[in-house]
Amino acid sequence: MSEDSEKEDYSDRTISDDDESDEDTLIKFLDEDIHHCALLTADALGDPFFPRTTQILLEYQLGRWVPRLRKPRDLYGVSSSGPLSPTRWPYHCEVIDEKVKHIDWTPLFPEPVYVPTGLEIEPAYSNTSEDTVVYLAEDAYKEPCFVYSRVGGNRTPLKQPADNCDNTLMFEARFESGNLQKVVKVAEYEYQLTVRPDLFTNKHTQWYYFQVTNTRADTAYRFTIVNFTKPASLYNRGMRPLFYSEKEAQLHRVGWRRIGEQIKYYKSQQGRDGRQLFSLTWTFQFPHSQDTCYFAHCYPYTYSNLQDYLSAIHSDPVRSKFCKIRVLCPTLARNMVYVLTITTPWKNADGRRRKAVILTARVHPGETNSSWMMKGFLDYLLGDSRDAQLLRDTFVFKVVPMLNPDGVIVGNYRCSLSGRDLNRNYTSVLKESFPSVWYTRNMIHRLMEKREVILYCDLHGHSRKENIFMYGCDGSYRSKTKSLYLQQRIFPLMLSKNCPDKFSFPACKFNVQKSKEGTGRVVMWKMGIRNSFTMEATFCGSTLGNKRGTHFNTRDLESIGYHFCDSLLDYCDPDRSKYYQCLKELEEMEKHMSLEKTVDDSDTSVIEIAVDLESSSRGSDSSESNDCQTYLVQLTSQVTNKKKHLKTKKERNAAIASHQNATKEVCGEDNEKQILGETSSDMTDTRSDDYIIDFFRRSLPNQSLARTTKKAPNCLLKTYLSYAAQLKKQSKRMHSFSKQKD
C-alpha cells in the first residue's frame, strides 16, 4: 500500500467537531497540569486494564482523575456535523467525476410486456476485429484480486470515449453501479456490446447499466449484448430493457420506462473458455437528438442513494427518535454496512420483551429490485400511520438495507470484491473475507440471546420467474409434526392474500437443498428462527390478476414493503381468526396433495408428473415404442426415488385410513368395496394391475402419458398409483423383455 493511500486511510475517518474540541481541551489541560500528577497516572496508563485509547476521557473530580467513556457517535460516517463518508473504489477502477442522478417517476399506466412477432432477427457477429471500437474499459483486469481502495478510484487521467464521428454514439459506464466492458460499432446504427463480469471473476454477466450520448432522434438503432451466460431469461417472456432520457426528465418529468422492439434472447457463439454464451438484442429510436440517455437491466439503486436516504432519516427529528442507525461493519473496501434498529423507545421493562423481526437486502448487488422493496418497507414502517406505530410498539426491527456495498458500487451482479457469492458463505468463519455476512450472523446470534426472533427475511431478485414469491425451509413432512410443517407456510399465504396481483403462493418452495446450506435463509433457520425466508421479486412483471402481462415499476416493488408489514400484523394479531383460517386452508391443500402422493413417499404430484412429461416429451422420439406399458414405466421412473424411512404403526394405520377415505371419495362406495376386496387378496395376484394396464392400452395406445392420465378414470389412476411399488418391479421385467425382443 502506498504512503499516500495510508495517509488517506486516516484522513477518511469522520470525527465530529465536538469530539475534536474534547480532545483539544484534554490535551491542553494535560499539557498545563500533567507534570505534578504524572506519578499518579503513569502506572495507571501503563496498566493493560487501562489501555491507551481515544475513547476514554479523564475528568478531575474531587481531587482525583476519573476516567469516563466518550459519548458514542450517532453514526460513524453520517455525523451531525459532517457529510457522508465518501464512496471508496478499488484503486485501479477508473471513475468519472460526474455524479449520475435520476428522478423518481411512475408511469401513469402499466407497461405491457413485449409480445414476439416471430420476425425478430438474431444478429451473429463472427469477426468484429476490423470494426470500430467506440468504448473499452481496460481497468477491470489490472489486478487478479482486490488490493486496496481509494476515494474516487483511479486518479490517472481518464481516456475519453471516441467522438470523432458525428453519427457515432458515445458510451460511458465508469460511474457508480455502471457496467459495460466494450462497445463495437458493426454498422452505421448497430452496436455490439459486452458487459463486464463481476470483478475478480470470469462469470456473472447479467447486470448492465450504461450511458449513451450524441443521439439522433427518429433513427432506429440496434443494440446487442453478446456475452450473457444464462440459458433462460425473462427477456424470452416479454421483459423489456429500461431507458432513461435526461431531456425527457427535464421537459416532461418522465423517468425510467420500458422500451424496445424486436427483442430477442438467443443462443450465440461460444466464449474463449468454451462456455456457451447468449445474446440479447433490441431496437430503439431515441426521442431527442443530442440527448444523454441510460439503459439498465433493472431500476438502479446505488450506494449513494442509500446514504442519502439514511442521511435524511438521521436529520429528521421525528424519525431519528425511533430509528437508530449504526455501522455494522466496514467492507473489504472500507465502505460502511449500516444496520437500522427501529422500535419505539421503551420506558419500562415491557419493552425488553418485544419480539424481533430481521430484514436484509442487496447481498447480490445486481438485484436492485430488492432495494426498492426495502425502501417501501422502511417508508411505511417509519411513517406516521397507526399501523406503523403499532408495529414499532410491538416489535424490534433489525434492518440491514445493503449487505454488499462494494459490489453495488463497482457494478457487480452477484459477488463481492472477494470474488465470491456472499449468500453462500453465512457459515464461513473468514470474517476478513466476508465481513458483512459474518457480522450479520453474529448480530442475529446475540439478538436471539436477548429476545425471540419471530421472522427473518432476505430480499432478492429473480431472473427467470415472474411474480413475487418466497423460499422457506422445513420441507420434510416426516421429521416434524403437522403444525410445524404447515406453520412456515402461513406468512407467505397471508402475503399472497394481501397482495393477490403480485405475490404468488403456488410459486413458493420450502425445501433445503444442499447447495443452499450456506445461504442466510437456511443458516438462520438452523439457528432457531422458525420463519426464515428469502423473498424473490421478478425483474419482469406479474402473471396475476389486474397486473397480468405488465411490468413491475418502482411503486409496485415499494408496495410489497407495505404488504409485508400488513401481513406481519395479520400474523401476530391477538385475534387468531386469520391465522387459523390460513392454517385450515393449508390443511385442505395438504389433504388434496396427499391424494396425489405415491406410496413411496414421493413429493411429486400426478399433476407435476403430467406437466413434466408433457414438457419433456416434445423433444423425445415417440416412435421408439407404441406399447402403453412403456408409458406406465415412464410414469414410475418420473417419480423421485427417495430413501425410505421406517414408519410407526400409527403412521401406517393413518396412511391406510387416508387411502381408504380417498378411494371412497374418488370412486364411490361400490367401487371402493371392489378395490378393497382386490387389495385384501393375494398380493401376487396382479389381475387389477393387468386390468389397469389393459385400460391404458385400449384407450390411447399412441398418446403421451400426460394426455393418458387425463382420459383415465380417477379411481383407476389412484388404484394404479397405490400399486406403484409393484409396477416398479414389473417395469424391470418389461424392460429386460423388450431388450431381448429387440
C-alpha positions as a printed Julia matrix, in Angstrom:
742×3 Matrix{Float64}:
   0.0     0.0     0.0
   1.36    3.41   -0.94
   2.15    6.08    1.62
  -0.42    8.33    0.03
  -3.15    5.75    0.47
  -2.16    5.16    4.09
  -2.49    8.86    4.82
  -5.88    8.82    3.17
  -6.99    5.91    5.31
  -6.58    8.0     8.44
  -7.91   11.2     6.96
 -11.02    9.37    5.8
 -12.34    8.96    9.33
 -15.24   11.24   10.13
 -14.96   12.94   13.53
 -17.48   15.44   14.81
 -16.49   18.96   15.93
 -17.49   18.08   19.49
 -15.09   15.15   19.54
 -12.23   17.28   18.26
 -12.9    20.01   20.82
 -12.94   17.43   23.64
  -9.54   16.1    22.56
  -8.07   19.58   22.21
  -9.34   20.58   25.66
  -7.98   17.42   27.23
  -4.55   17.76   25.59
  -4.29   21.43   26.59
  -5.32   20.63   30.15
  -2.82   17.8    30.4
  -0.04   19.99   28.99
  -0.65   22.54   31.72
  -1.15   20.31   34.75
   0.07   16.8    33.99
   3.58   17.23   35.4
   2.68   17.4    39.07
   0.34   14.41   38.79
   2.44   12.29   36.42
   3.49    9.98   39.22
  -0.14    9.33   39.99
  -1.13    8.41   36.41
   1.93    6.82   34.82
   1.37    3.38   36.31
  -2.32    3.51   35.5
  -1.71    4.45   31.89
   0.7     1.55   31.54
  -1.71   -0.93   33.07
  -3.27   -3.31   30.49
  -6.59   -2.87   32.3
  -6.48    0.8    31.32
  -5.34    0.71   27.68
  -4.26    3.67   25.67
  -7.33    4.77   23.72
  -9.05    7.92   22.47
 -12.4     6.62   23.71
 -11.55    7.23   27.4
 -11.52   10.76   28.74
 -10.07   11.81   32.14
 -12.03   14.13   34.37
 -10.62   15.76   37.53
 -13.27   15.24   40.21
 -12.89   15.69   43.98
  -9.15   15.83   43.79
  -8.56   12.77   41.59
  -8.62   11.71   37.96
 -11.78    9.83   36.99
 -11.89    8.04   33.61
 -15.11    8.07   31.59
 -16.09    6.74   28.18
 -16.53    9.18   25.37
 -20.17    9.59   24.31
 -20.83    7.3    21.32
 -21.26    8.95   17.97
 -24.72    8.88   16.46
 -23.49    7.32   13.24
 -19.99    6.6    12.04
 -19.86    8.12    8.58
 -23.07   10.18    8.99
 -22.36   12.64   11.77
 -24.47   15.6    12.74
 -21.68   17.99   11.82
 -20.24   16.44    8.67
 -21.19   14.92    5.3
 -21.49   11.27    4.38
 -18.32    9.25    4.17
 -17.15    9.24    0.54
 -17.6     6.18   -1.63
 -14.49    4.04   -1.95
 -13.49    2.09   -5.07
 -10.76   -0.46   -5.81
  -7.71    1.67   -6.55
  -7.47    0.6   -10.22
 -11.08    1.4   -11.19
 -11.48    4.45  -13.4
 -14.3     6.72  -12.21
 -15.67    9.86  -13.82
 -16.26   12.97  -11.73
 -19.87   13.4   -12.85
 -22.47   12.15  -10.37
 -25.34   10.39  -12.09
 -28.79   11.11  -10.67
 -32.28   10.19  -11.83
 -35.71   11.48  -10.92
 -38.35    9.28   -9.29
 -41.28    8.68  -11.6
 -44.04    6.15  -12.01
 -45.78    5.54  -15.36
 -49.42    6.6   -15.47
 -50.42    3.26  -16.97
 -48.96   -0.24  -16.56
 -46.27   -1.03  -19.1
 -47.13   -4.19  -21.08
 -44.6    -6.91  -21.74
 -43.26   -7.39  -25.24
 -45.18   -9.8   -27.46
 -42.92  -11.5   -30.04
 -43.96  -11.11  -33.65
 -41.91  -14.0   -35.0
 -39.97  -11.61  -37.21
 -37.18  -10.92  -34.71
 -33.7   -11.48  -36.11
 -30.68  -12.98  -34.37
 -27.59  -10.94  -35.24
 -24.44  -13.04  -35.49
 -21.06  -11.36  -35.13
 -18.37  -13.8   -36.18
 -15.44  -11.4   -36.57
 -15.52   -7.83  -35.32
 -11.77   -7.2   -35.16
 -11.94   -4.87  -38.14
 -14.87   -2.87  -36.78
 -14.57    0.36  -34.8
 -14.21    0.03  -31.02
 -16.01    3.03  -29.55
 -15.71    2.1   -25.85
 -13.28   -0.11  -23.94
 -12.85   -0.39  -20.17
  -9.44   -1.96  -19.55
  -9.18   -1.24  -15.84
 -11.14   -4.3   -14.69
  -8.32   -6.76  -15.39
  -5.36   -4.88  -13.95
  -5.43   -6.89  -10.72
  -6.27  -10.58  -10.13
  -7.77   -9.81   -6.71
  -8.71   -6.89   -4.51
  -5.69   -4.99   -3.16
  -6.88   -1.76   -1.55
  -9.38    1.04   -2.1
  -9.34    4.75   -2.74
 -11.89    7.51   -2.65
 -12.62    8.17   -6.3
 -10.74    5.14   -7.63
  -8.02    5.56  -10.24
  -6.56    9.07  -10.21
  -4.84    8.84  -13.58
  -6.24   10.93  -16.44
  -9.26    9.22  -17.93
  -9.4     8.07  -21.52
 -12.24    9.87  -23.2
 -14.69    7.93  -25.41
 -14.31    8.16  -29.16
 -16.09   11.21  -30.56
 -14.53   11.62  -33.98
 -17.69   10.71  -35.9
 -20.77   12.87  -35.99
 -23.2     9.94  -36.12
 -21.37    7.63  -33.7
 -22.93    7.1   -30.29
 -20.71    7.75  -27.28
 -20.88    5.29  -24.37
 -19.92    5.62  -20.72
 -20.23    3.34  -17.67
 -17.45    4.5   -15.32
 -19.88    5.71  -12.69
 -21.43    4.12   -9.62
 -23.13    0.77  -10.39
 -22.3     1.16  -14.09
 -21.37   -1.93  -16.08
 -20.12   -2.02  -19.65
 -16.91   -3.57  -20.87
 -16.69   -2.98  -24.61
 -18.7    -1.5   -27.48
 -18.04   -2.18  -31.15
 -19.74   -0.31  -33.98
 -20.62   -3.0   -36.52
 -22.83   -0.86  -38.78
 -23.88    2.75  -39.07
 -26.65    2.35  -36.48
 -25.8    -1.01  -34.95
 -23.63   -1.7   -31.89
 -22.3    -4.87  -30.32
 -21.94   -4.6   -26.53
 -20.05   -6.69  -23.98
 -20.82   -6.37  -20.3
 -18.13   -6.79  -17.66
 -18.15   -9.91  -15.46
 -18.08   -9.44  -11.71
 -14.72   -8.04  -10.63
 -12.07  -10.7    -9.96
 -14.23  -13.4   -11.6
 -14.86  -14.51  -15.17
 -18.63  -15.01  -14.87
 -21.92  -13.49  -13.67
 -22.76  -11.34  -16.68
 -26.35  -10.25  -16.16
 -26.42   -6.65  -14.9
 -25.9    -3.79  -17.34
 -26.19   -0.05  -16.78
 -24.58    2.47  -19.14
 -24.87    5.95  -20.61
 -25.34    6.89  -24.27
 -24.79   10.38  -25.73
 -24.61   12.01  -29.18
 -28.01   10.55  -30.02
 -30.03   11.19  -33.17
 -33.83   11.26  -32.96
 -36.16    9.16  -35.13
 -33.38    6.77  -36.13
 -33.67    3.05  -35.49
 -30.61    1.84  -33.56
 -29.87   -1.8   -32.76
 -28.06   -2.85  -29.57
 -26.89   -6.41  -28.97
 -25.28   -7.62  -25.73
 -23.37  -10.77  -26.67
 -21.94  -12.34  -23.51
 -24.78  -13.4   -21.21
 -24.29  -16.84  -19.67
 -27.76  -17.91  -18.51
 -29.64  -20.11  -21.0
 -33.04  -18.93  -19.75
 -34.08  -15.32  -19.36
 -37.17  -13.23  -18.7
 -36.42  -11.44  -21.96
 -37.86  -14.55  -23.61
 -41.08  -13.94  -21.67
 -41.63  -10.36  -22.72
 -39.3    -8.37  -20.48
 -38.11   -5.1   -22.0
 -34.93   -3.09  -21.23
 -35.19    0.09  -19.16
 -34.49    3.52  -20.66
 -33.96    6.99  -19.18
 -33.68   10.31  -21.02
 -32.38   13.44  -19.32
 -34.29   15.68  -21.74
 -37.49   13.77  -21.05
 -36.86   14.2   -17.34
 -36.27   17.94  -17.7
 -39.11   18.69  -20.11
 -41.84   16.24  -19.07
 -40.71   14.83  -15.7
 -40.56   11.34  -17.2
 -38.1     8.89  -15.66
 -37.27    5.24  -16.25
 -39.57    3.45  -18.69
 -39.68    0.18  -20.62
 -38.71    0.36  -24.28
 -37.57   -1.73  -27.21
 -38.8    -3.56  -30.29
 -37.6    -6.76  -31.98
 -36.42   -8.03  -28.61
 -34.81  -11.46  -28.75
 -32.74  -13.52  -26.3
 -30.96  -16.33  -28.11
 -28.0   -18.69  -28.14
 -24.92  -17.19  -29.75
 -21.28  -18.21  -30.07
 -19.08  -19.91  -27.5
 -16.73  -17.91  -25.35
 -12.98  -18.21  -25.22
 -13.21  -20.63  -22.31
 -15.6   -22.89  -24.21
 -18.74  -21.84  -22.36
 -21.92  -21.27  -24.31
 -22.89  -17.6   -24.5
 -26.25  -15.98  -25.1
 -27.2   -12.66  -26.65
 -29.88  -10.03  -26.1
 -30.81   -7.77  -28.99
 -33.32   -4.93  -29.33
 -34.02   -1.89  -31.49
 -34.94    1.59  -30.33
 -35.45    5.16  -31.55
 -34.25    7.94  -29.27
 -36.85   10.65  -28.56
 -34.38   13.56  -28.78
 -31.19   14.42  -30.61
 -28.05   15.32  -28.64
 -29.54   13.76  -25.52
 -27.91   11.97  -22.59
 -29.63    8.63  -22.08
 -29.22    5.48  -20.0
 -30.07    1.79  -20.41
 -30.36   -0.63  -17.49
 -31.37   -4.19  -16.66
 -33.47   -3.03  -13.68
 -34.18    0.23  -11.86
 -30.8     1.37  -10.45
 -30.42    1.9    -6.71
 -26.86    2.84   -5.77
 -24.93    3.01   -2.52
 -25.11    6.8    -2.71
 -28.92    6.54   -2.95
 -28.9     4.56    0.28
 -26.6     7.02    2.04
 -28.82    9.94    1.02
 -31.86    8.06    2.31
 -30.22    7.27    5.65
 -28.94   10.82    5.99
 -32.49   12.12    5.57
 -33.68    9.79    8.34
 -30.82   10.82   10.6
 -31.58   14.52   10.17
 -35.33   14.07   10.7
 -36.14   14.99   14.34
 -39.14   12.63   14.42
 -37.94    9.51   12.65
 -34.5     9.61   14.25
 -36.12    9.07   17.66
 -37.25    5.54   16.86
 -34.77    4.67   14.07
 -31.18    4.37   15.25
 -28.55    3.99   12.55
 -25.27    2.31   13.33
 -22.43    0.77   11.36
 -22.5    -2.99   11.4
 -19.01   -3.32    9.89
 -16.75   -1.98    7.15
 -16.41   -3.93    3.9
 -13.21   -5.03    2.19
 -13.02   -1.61    0.51
 -13.94    0.04    3.84
 -17.38    1.16    2.77
 -19.86    1.04    5.62
 -22.52   -1.62    6.09
 -25.33    0.04    8.03
 -27.78   -1.59   10.43
 -31.01    0.1    11.49
 -32.79   -0.56   14.79
 -36.41    0.53   14.56
 -38.67    0.43   17.6
 -40.49    2.78   19.94
 -38.18    3.71   22.84
 -39.4     1.8    25.86
 -39.96    3.44   29.22
 -40.34    0.29   31.29
 -39.35   -3.37   31.35
 -42.18   -4.34   28.99
 -40.18   -3.1    26.01
 -37.46   -5.64   26.66
 -39.93   -8.44   26.0
 -40.63   -7.29   22.45
 -40.01   -9.84   19.74
 -37.62   -9.14   16.89
 -38.02   -9.08   13.11
 -34.96   -9.07   10.84
 -34.79   -7.91    7.21
 -31.74   -7.81    4.94
 -31.3    -6.92    1.28
 -28.87   -6.48   -1.58
 -26.49   -9.33   -0.83
 -26.49   -9.7    -4.63
 -25.66   -6.22   -5.94
 -27.35   -6.6    -9.34
 -30.73   -7.38   -7.77
 -31.74   -3.75   -7.41
 -35.44   -4.61   -7.09
 -34.67   -5.85   -3.57
 -33.58   -2.31   -2.59
 -36.85   -0.88   -3.87
 -38.8    -3.4    -1.79
 -36.65   -2.48    1.2
 -37.3     1.22    0.59
 -41.06    0.6     0.55
 -40.8    -1.36    3.78
 -38.82    1.41    5.53
 -41.06    4.18    4.17
 -44.11    2.52    5.65
 -42.52    1.42    8.91
 -41.1     4.91    9.55
 -44.37    6.6     8.6
 -46.99    8.16   10.83
 -49.83    5.7    10.25
 -51.45    3.9    13.17
 -50.37    0.51   11.86
 -46.76    1.67   11.58
 -46.92    2.95   15.16
 -48.38   -0.38   16.26
 -45.56   -2.26   14.57
 -42.93   -0.11   16.26
 -44.66   -0.56   19.61
 -44.82   -4.34   19.18
 -41.52   -5.35   17.61
 -37.85   -4.54   17.45
 -36.8    -4.38   13.79
 -33.2    -5.0    12.79
 -32.65   -3.98    9.18
 -29.52   -4.28    7.04
 -30.55   -2.47    3.82
 -27.39   -3.2     1.79
 -25.18   -6.19    2.6
 -22.82   -5.8    -0.36
 -21.97   -2.1    -0.88
 -18.68   -2.89   -2.65
 -20.42   -4.96   -5.3
 -23.1    -2.31   -5.75
 -20.52    0.43   -6.24
 -18.46   -1.35   -8.9
 -21.49   -2.68  -10.8
 -21.24   -6.39   -9.96
 -24.21   -8.67  -10.44
 -23.67  -11.32   -7.75
 -20.31  -11.22   -5.95
 -18.41   -9.02   -3.52
 -14.83   -7.88   -4.04
 -13.71  -11.26   -2.7
 -14.96  -12.72   -5.98
 -17.41  -14.92   -4.06
 -21.16  -15.06   -3.58
 -21.8   -13.77   -0.04
 -25.1   -15.65    0.13
 -23.23  -18.94    0.09
 -20.88  -18.0     2.93
 -23.03  -17.43    6.0
 -21.38  -20.46    7.56
 -17.86  -19.21    6.87
 -15.52  -18.27    9.72
 -13.5   -15.97    7.45
 -14.53  -12.67    8.98
 -11.99  -10.67    6.97
 -13.14  -12.11    3.62
 -16.91  -11.93    4.18
 -17.35   -9.28    6.89
 -20.95   -8.25    6.18
 -22.48  -11.72    6.41
 -20.2   -12.71    9.32
 -21.25   -9.69   11.37
 -24.89  -10.11   10.36
 -24.92  -13.69   11.6
 -23.15  -12.64   14.8
 -25.57   -9.77   15.37
 -28.56  -12.09   14.96
 -26.99  -14.66   17.28
 -26.56  -12.05   20.02
 -30.06  -10.74   19.41
 -31.54  -14.24   19.86
 -29.92  -14.45   23.28
 -31.91  -11.4    24.39
 -35.27  -11.81   22.68
 -37.26  -14.1    20.41
 -36.85  -13.58   16.67
 -40.14  -14.44   15.01
 -39.17  -13.76   11.39
 -36.11  -13.36    9.19
 -36.41  -12.35    5.54
 -33.68  -11.73    2.96
 -34.84   -9.75   -0.1
 -33.69  -10.81   -3.58
 -34.44  -10.54   -7.29
 -35.14  -13.44   -9.65
 -34.04  -13.56  -13.29
 -36.16  -16.45  -14.63
 -39.57  -16.4   -12.93
 -42.41  -13.89  -12.86
 -44.25  -12.51   -9.83
 -43.01  -12.27   -6.25
 -42.67  -15.36   -4.09
 -40.79  -16.84   -1.15
 -38.38  -19.65   -0.43
 -38.64  -21.19    3.02
 -37.26  -24.16    4.9
 -38.65  -27.25    6.62
 -39.86  -29.11    3.55
 -39.67  -32.52    5.22
 -43.03  -33.76    6.5
 -41.74  -36.86    8.28
 -39.43  -35.26   10.8
 -41.88  -32.59   12.01
 -45.35  -32.52   13.4
 -48.13  -31.39   11.13
 -48.5   -27.99   12.81
 -44.8   -27.19   12.48
 -44.79  -28.44    8.91
 -47.58  -26.02    7.93
 -46.61  -23.13   10.18
 -43.92  -21.73    7.95
 -46.37  -21.55    5.08
 -48.83  -19.31    6.93
 -46.99  -15.99    6.49
 -46.44  -16.42    2.71
 -50.1   -17.42    2.34
 -51.18  -14.28    4.2
 -48.95  -12.18    1.98
 -50.49  -13.72   -1.14
 -53.98  -12.83    0.16
 -52.97   -9.24    0.91
 -51.21   -8.86   -2.45
 -53.03  -11.19   -4.88
 -51.94   -9.45   -8.09
 -48.2    -9.59   -7.33
 -47.39  -12.36   -4.85
 -47.77  -16.0    -5.92
 -48.12  -18.58   -3.15
 -48.01  -21.59   -5.56
 -44.54  -20.41   -6.65
 -43.21  -20.61   -3.08
 -40.96  -23.53   -2.17
 -39.91  -24.84    1.23
 -37.03  -27.18    0.53
 -33.45  -27.08    1.77
 -31.08  -28.09   -0.98
 -27.52  -28.99   -0.14
 -26.18  -26.25   -2.41
 -28.18  -23.68   -0.4
 -26.97  -24.62    3.08
 -24.69  -21.57    3.2
 -27.49  -19.09    2.47
 -28.85  -16.71    5.07
 -32.27  -18.33    4.94
 -31.02  -21.82    5.82
 -28.4   -20.7     8.36
 -30.92  -18.6    10.3
 -33.42  -21.46   10.23
 -30.84  -23.82   11.67
 -30.02  -21.22   14.33
 -33.63  -21.5    15.52
 -35.64  -18.89   13.55
 -38.7   -20.85   12.5
 -39.95  -18.32    9.95
 -36.84  -17.87    7.81
 -37.46  -16.75    4.23
 -35.91  -15.49    1.05
 -38.34  -13.21   -0.81
 -37.74  -13.12   -4.55
 -39.04  -10.37   -6.83
 -39.03  -10.83  -10.57
 -37.11   -8.48  -12.83
 -40.1    -8.54  -15.18
 -43.71   -8.41  -14.02
 -46.84  -10.25  -13.0
 -48.99  -13.04  -14.38
 -51.7   -12.5   -11.74
 -54.93  -10.52  -11.55
 -55.05   -6.97  -12.85
 -51.27   -6.88  -13.2
 -51.18   -9.8   -15.59
 -48.96   -9.17  -18.6
 -47.39   -5.95  -17.29
 -44.03   -4.95  -15.86
 -43.43   -4.06  -12.24
 -42.39   -0.45  -11.66
 -40.76    1.02   -8.58
 -44.11    1.78   -6.96
 -45.15   -1.86   -7.37
 -41.94   -3.02   -5.72
 -42.29   -0.49   -2.9
 -45.87   -1.62   -2.29
 -44.54   -5.07   -1.37
 -42.94   -3.44    1.67
 -46.34   -2.17    2.79
 -47.99   -5.56    2.21
 -45.18   -7.22    4.15
 -45.95   -5.02    7.17
 -49.67   -5.63    6.77
 -49.13   -9.39    6.69
 -46.91   -9.18    9.75
 -49.75   -7.55   11.67
 -52.13  -10.27   10.5
 -49.68  -12.97   11.5
 -49.23  -11.62   15.05
 -52.78  -10.37   15.57
 -54.1   -11.4    19.03
 -57.33  -12.25   17.23
 -56.13  -15.52   15.69
 -59.04  -15.91   13.26
 -56.94  -15.08   10.17
 -54.12  -17.28   11.4
 -56.36  -20.3    11.88
 -58.2   -19.63    8.65
 -54.91  -19.8     6.74
 -53.91  -22.89    8.71
 -57.17  -24.57    7.77
 -56.65  -23.71    4.1
 -53.15  -25.15    4.26
 -54.51  -28.34    5.81
 -57.01  -28.61    2.96
 -54.21  -28.07    0.44
 -52.12  -30.72    2.15
 -55.06  -33.12    2.18
 -55.58  -32.54   -1.53
 -51.88  -33.02   -2.22
 -51.82  -36.22   -0.18
 -54.24  -37.75   -2.68
 -51.63  -37.23   -5.35
 -48.69  -38.69   -3.46
 -47.48  -42.18   -4.14
 -46.95  -44.89   -1.56
 -43.17  -44.49   -1.71
 -43.47  -41.01   -0.14
 -42.67  -39.07   -3.29
 -43.24  -35.31   -3.16
 -44.11  -35.29   -6.88
 -47.82  -34.99   -7.6
 -49.72  -36.51  -10.53
 -50.21  -33.06  -11.97
 -46.48  -32.31  -11.74
 -45.66  -35.66  -13.39
 -48.05  -34.92  -16.23
 -46.6   -31.43  -16.74
 -43.03  -32.72  -16.64
 -43.76  -35.44  -19.15
 -45.68  -33.08  -21.39
 -42.77  -30.65  -21.49
 -40.1   -33.31  -21.84
 -41.89  -35.44  -24.42
 -41.8   -32.7   -27.03
 -38.2   -33.45  -27.78
 -38.49  -37.21  -27.46
 -38.83  -39.8   -30.17
 -42.31  -41.27  -29.74
 -41.67  -43.95  -32.34
 -39.44  -45.95  -30.02
 -42.42  -47.85  -28.62
 -46.11  -47.97  -29.27
 -46.89  -50.05  -26.19
 -48.64  -48.21  -23.37
 -46.73  -50.3   -20.86
 -43.78  -48.1   -21.77
 -45.73  -45.06  -20.67
 -46.52  -46.71  -17.34
 -42.86  -47.47  -16.89
 -42.11  -43.82  -17.65
 -44.61  -42.77  -15.01
 -42.91  -44.74  -12.29
 -39.5   -43.54  -13.43
 -40.59  -39.91  -13.25
 -41.41  -40.23   -9.56
 -38.45  -39.13   -7.46
 -36.93  -42.07   -5.61
 -36.17  -41.23   -2.01
 -34.63  -43.15    0.82
 -37.41  -44.93    2.69
 -37.92  -44.33    6.37
 -39.35  -46.69    8.93
 -42.91  -45.85    9.89
 -44.63  -46.39   13.19
 -47.8   -48.43   13.44
 -49.78  -45.27   13.94
 -48.34  -43.77   10.74
 -49.06  -46.93    8.76
 -52.64  -47.1    10.02
 -53.12  -43.43    9.23
 -51.82  -43.97    5.7
 -54.2   -46.9     5.18
 -57.14  -44.94    6.52
 -56.25  -41.96    4.34
 -56.04  -44.22    1.3
 -59.4   -45.78    2.06
 -61.03  -42.38    2.51
 -59.5   -41.14   -0.72
 -60.68  -44.21   -2.6
 -64.18  -43.8    -1.2
 -64.25  -40.14   -2.1
 -63.0   -40.61   -5.66
 -64.53  -43.94   -6.68
 -67.7   -44.21   -4.61
 -68.77  -46.91   -2.17
 -69.46  -49.65   -4.75
 -66.09  -49.3    -6.43
 -64.46  -48.97   -3.01
 -65.66  -52.43   -1.95
 -64.36  -53.92   -5.16
 -61.0   -52.25   -4.82
 -60.65  -53.13   -1.14
 -61.51  -56.72   -1.97
 -58.78  -56.81   -4.56
 -56.38  -55.22   -2.12
 -57.05  -57.82    0.55
 -56.44  -60.66   -1.92
 -53.09  -62.3    -2.5
 -50.57  -59.65   -3.48
 -49.17  -61.9    -6.15
 -52.48  -61.66   -8.0
 -51.93  -58.88  -10.48
 -55.3   -59.02  -12.21
 -56.21  -55.49  -11.12
 -52.89  -54.2   -12.41
 -53.38  -56.04  -15.69
 -56.83  -54.51  -15.98
 -55.45  -51.01  -15.48
 -52.64  -51.61  -17.95
 -55.14  -53.05  -20.4
 -57.3   -49.94  -19.98
 -54.4   -47.66  -20.82
 -53.52  -49.87  -23.77
 -57.06  -49.81  -25.16
 -57.63  -46.07  -24.65
 -54.76  -44.21  -26.21
 -52.01  -46.57  -27.33
 -50.0   -43.89  -29.14
 -50.54  -40.87  -26.89
 -48.29  -39.35  -24.27
 -48.79  -40.1   -20.61
 -49.88  -36.54  -19.91
 -52.94  -37.0   -22.12
 -53.49  -40.57  -20.97
 -53.85  -39.53  -17.34
 -56.47  -37.0   -18.31
 -58.54  -39.65  -20.14
 -58.29  -42.35  -17.48
 -60.93  -42.5   -14.69
 -59.63  -41.13  -11.41
 -60.39  -44.31   -9.48
 -58.24  -46.34  -11.87
 -55.43  -43.81  -11.73
 -55.45  -43.72   -7.92
 -55.56  -47.5    -7.77
 -52.64  -47.69  -10.13
 -50.62  -45.27   -8.02
 -51.29  -47.4    -4.94
 -49.6   -50.29   -6.76
 -46.6   -48.22   -7.84
 -44.23  -50.35   -5.81
 -45.37  -53.5    -7.61
 -45.21  -51.89  -11.04
 -41.62  -50.84  -10.46
 -40.7   -54.49  -10.17
 -42.78  -55.33  -13.23
 -41.19  -52.48  -15.17
 -37.77  -54.03  -14.77
 -39.02  -57.31  -16.19
 -40.73  -55.48  -19.06
 -37.56  -53.57  -19.81
 -35.45  -56.73  -19.9
 -38.07  -58.47  -22.05
 -38.1   -55.61  -24.57
 -34.31  -55.77  -24.84
 -34.46  -59.49  -25.57
 -37.15  -58.89  -28.15
 -35.06  -56.23  -29.89
